[in-house]
């Protein structure tokens, strides 16, 4: 089943919140560093998905205007 960009973004935002919470609760430095690395990866992916969503939205708006 295909997922929309908005669904991917929602999933990544949930993961971002979860990892952020885990970082705040983690006392083990090694595990905390690992979580921070995962957080940066999720942030990077989220940035890319948001950019793609913005482009998709602009193209959709443009197509809507052209079809009028």
Secondary structure as the mmCIF struct_conf table of DSSP 4:
data_model
#
loop_
_struct_conf.conf_type_id
_struct_conf.id
_struct_conf.beg_label_comp_id
_struct_conf.beg_label_asym_id
_struct_conf.beg_label_seq_id
_struct_conf.end_label_comp_id
_struct_conf.end_label_asym_id
_struct_conf.end_label_seq_id
HELX_RH_AL_P HELX_RH_AL_P1 UNK A 5 UNK A 25
HELX_RH_AL_P HELX_RH_AL_P2 UNK A 29 UNK A 66
TURN_TY1_P TURN_TY1_P1 UNK A 67 UNK A 67
#
